Structures are given as structure tokens and as C-alpha cells.
Amino acid sequence: REEIGGSAGDAIKSLISVPEVRNIALYVLLFTTLATIAWMMSLDIIREWSSDPCERTAFFARIEQIVTPLTLFMQVFLASYLLRNIGILPIMIAYGVIFAAAFSSYALFPTITTVTAVAVCTRIFEYGLNKPTRETLYTNLAKQDRYKSTVLIDTFIARSGDVIGGWFVRGLVGAGVVTLSISWAALPFALMISFVGYKVAKSAESQ
């Protein structure tokens, strides 16, 4: 078995010096930031909907019951077909549209039905299609980047996005911004993830 070699710092070096790795990392950072913002928006709506912890728990359980089988169906029957027939470009830029629709819906229709629709659509898209597509991007990278960068991106970069999303919401709330109005402030990030997704897809197609 061939050893990869190198040092523990290679992933950080690649993150700085390899454009393909840097763009994937930025994409994941934006995704987790946007997902955290959307999650915090939904929690406010859920609190307004019900103060009963049992009812809230039942609601989250229903979400899981919907998401799990639909995600499995997507992975088994649709993901490969879509990747072969439409390519990675539409999939990588779709998050901007999805998050823009989610934030607009939270601002205009802050109901439990909206939370259900957003949670189901974003999670099925992430686990059933977008993440499998992102994994294919690593196959075009050099071996050092393929096996080391993915670990750094899926841990440190992804969790950094969670932190940034939390800071974003808390910072605006602390400044007196109405919570649901934060949805409008997040829209530029939705546009940005589509732009970065476009760059990632074009880079992968050229290799």
C-alpha cells in the first residue's frame, strides 16, 4: 500500500496555495454559515408556534421521519442520474437559490409550515445530492489534497461556518435588528455561495 507521506500541516498549506481546495473550503464555509443562520431563524418561529417542549420534540421527529426516507431515495435513485445528466454545475449553484428562497420565506411567511418546507428541502438536498457531489470534487485533486484537505474542510472549516453563522445572528440581534429581518441581511451570502459554486464546478470541469 502506497503511503501518502507529508506532514500534518499539508492540509493547511493546500488551503492557502491550491485554488481548488480554497474554493471548496469557502463553499463549505458559506454553506454551514447559511445553514446555521436558517436554523436560528427557524428556532424563533418554532418558539412562537409552541411553548410545549413535547410538541416541539414531536415536530422535529416528524421532520426526521420525512427527511430520512426521501434522502435515501435521492441517494439511491436520483443522485447518480442527475450527476450524469445535468453535471455538477447546476447542483453547486443551486444552494444560492434554495437559501434565498428559504430566507425570503422566513421573512414573509414566518409559519411552522415554512419551517417544515425549508428544513425538509435543504436537508434532502444537502445529504441526498449536494454532499455526494462535493465528494466527487476531491477525486480531481492531487492525492495529498484529496485525503488531507477533506478532513480539514469537513471538520475545522465546517464548524467555523457554524460559529460565524451564530455570531452573525447574535451580532445583529444585539444591534437591535428584528430577528426575522436578519433573513434579508443573509441574502448576499446566498448569492455568494452560488458564485463560489460556479467557480468550483468550472474548475472541476476543466481538469
C-alpha positions in Angstrom: 0.0 0.0 0.0 1.4 3.4 -1.0 1.8 5.9 1.8 0.6 9.4 1.3 3.5 10.9 3.2 3.9 14.6 4.0 3.1 16.3 7.3 0.1 17.2 9.3 0.3 20.8 8.1 -0.1 19.9 4.4 -3.8 20.4 4.5 -3.4 24.0 5.7 -0.7 24.7 3.1 -3.1 23.4 0.4 -5.9 25.5 1.8 -3.7 28.6 1.2 -1.9 27.7 -2.0 -4.3 25.5 -4.0 -7.2 27.4 -5.6 -9.4 24.3 -6.0 -9.1 23.4 -2.3 -9.6 27.0 -1.3 -12.8 27.3 -3.3 -14.2 24.1 -1.9 -13.4 25.2 1.6 -15.1 28.6 1.0 -18.1 26.8 -0.4 -18.4 24.6 2.7 -17.8 27.6 5.0 -20.7 29.5 3.3 -23.0 26.5 3.4 -22.6 25.9 7.1 -22.9 29.6 7.8 -26.1 29.9 5.9 -27.5 26.6 7.4 -26.8 27.9 10.9 -28.5 31.3 10.1 -31.5 29.4 8.7 -31.6 27.1 11.7 -31.6 30.0 14.2 -34.3 31.8 12.2 -36.4 28.6 12.4 -36.0 28.3 16.1 -37.6 31.7 16.7 -40.6 30.7 14.6 -40.9 27.4 16.5 -40.8 29.2 19.8 -43.6 31.4 18.7 -45.6 28.4 17.4 -45.4 26.4 20.6 -44.0 26.7 24.1 -44.6 23.0 24.8 -41.3 21.1 24.7 -43.1 17.8 23.9 -44.8 19.3 20.9 -41.5 20.8 19.7 -39.8 17.4 20.1 -42.6 15.7 18.1 -42.3 18.3 15.4 -38.5 17.6 15.0 -39.3 13.9 15.0 -41.7 14.3 12.1 -39.1 16.2 10.2 -36.7 13.3 10.6 -39.4 10.8 9.5 -39.8 12.8 6.3 -36.2 13.6 5.6 -34.7 10.1 6.2 -36.6 8.1 3.6 -36.6 10.9 1.0 -32.8 11.3 1.4 -32.3 7.6 0.9 -34.5 7.7 -2.2 -32.5 10.6 -3.5 -29.1 8.9 -2.9 -30.1 5.6 -4.4 -32.2 6.5 -7.3 -31.6 10.2 -8.3 -28.2 11.4 -7.3 -26.2 9.4 -9.8 -28.7 10.1 -12.6 -28.6 13.8 -12.0 -24.8 14.0 -11.8 -24.5 12.1 -15.1 -27.2 14.1 -17.0 -27.0 17.7 -15.7 -23.5 17.7 -14.3 -22.2 19.3 -11.2 -22.6 23.0 -12.2 -26.4 23.3 -11.6 -26.1 21.3 -8.3 -23.3 23.5 -7.0 -25.0 26.8 -7.7 -28.5 25.6 -6.5 -27.8 26.4 -2.9 -27.9 30.1 -3.6 -31.4 29.8 -5.0 -32.5 27.5 -2.2 -31.2 29.6 0.7 -32.5 32.8 -1.0 -36.0 31.2 -1.1 -35.7 30.0 2.4 -34.7 33.4 3.9 -37.3 35.2 1.9 -40.0 32.7 3.1 -38.9 33.1 6.7 -39.2 36.9 6.4 -42.5 36.9 4.5 -44.2 33.8 5.9 -42.8 33.0 9.3 -45.0 30.0 10.0 -44.4 26.4 11.1 -45.3 25.2 7.6 -42.5 27.3 6.2 -40.1 25.9 8.7 -41.1 22.3 7.7 -40.7 23.0 4.0 -37.3 24.7 4.4 -36.0 22.1 6.7 -37.1 19.2 4.5 -35.9 20.7 1.2 -32.5 21.9 2.5 -31.6 18.7 4.3 -32.7 16.4 1.5 -30.7 18.5 -1.0 -27.6 18.5 1.3 -27.5 14.9 2.2 -29.0 13.4 -0.9 -27.3 15.4 -3.6 -25.0 18.3 -2.7 -22.7 16.4 -0.3 -22.3 13.4 -2.7 -21.5 16.0 -5.5 -18.9 17.7 -3.3 -17.3 14.4 -2.6 -16.7 13.8 -6.3 -14.8 17.1 -6.4 -12.0 15.6 -4.3 -11.3 12.9 -6.9 -9.8 15.6 -9.2 -7.3 16.7 -6.6 -3.8 15.5 -6.0 -3.5 12.7 -3.5 -2.2 14.9 -0.8 -5.1 17.3 -1.2 -7.7 14.5 -1.7 -7.0 12.8 1.6 -5.9 15.6 3.8 -7.8 18.6 2.8 -11.2 16.8 3.1 -10.6 16.2 6.8 -9.7 19.8 7.4 -12.7 21.1 5.4 -15.2 18.7 6.9 -14.2 19.5 10.5 -12.5 22.8 11.1 -13.9 24.8 8.1 -17.4 23.4 8.5 -17.5 24.1 12.3 -16.1 27.6 11.7 -19.1 28.2 9.5 -21.4 27.2 12.4 -19.6 29.7 14.6 -19.7 32.5 12.0 -23.5 31.9 11.4 -24.1 32.2 15.2 -22.1 35.3 15.5 -23.9 36.8 12.5 -27.3 36.3 14.1 -26.4 37.2 17.6 -24.5 40.3 16.4 -27.4 41.7 14.5 -29.9 40.8 17.3 -27.6 42.6 19.7 -27.6 45.6 17.5 -31.4 45.8 17.7 -32.2 44.2 14.3 -35.6 42.3 14.4 -34.8 38.6 14.3 -36.7 37.7 11.1 -35.3 40.8 9.3 -31.9 39.1 9.6 -33.2 36.9 6.8 -32.8 39.8 4.4 -29.3 40.5 5.6 -28.3 36.9 4.9 -29.4 37.1 1.2 -26.0 38.4 -0.1 -24.3 35.2 1.3 -26.8 33.1 -0.6 -25.7 34.9 -3.8 -22.1 34.4 -2.9 -22.4 30.6 -2.4 -23.8 30.3 -6.0 -20.9 32.3 -7.3 -18.3 30.2 -5.4 -20.2 27.0 -6.5 -19.9 28.2 -10.1 -16.1 28.6 -9.7 -15.8 25.2 -8.1 -17.8 23.5 -10.8 -15.9 25.2 -13.7 -12.6 24.3 -12.1 -13.6 20.7 -11.8 -14.9 20.5 -15.4 -11.6 21.9 -16.7 -9.5 19.2 -15.0 
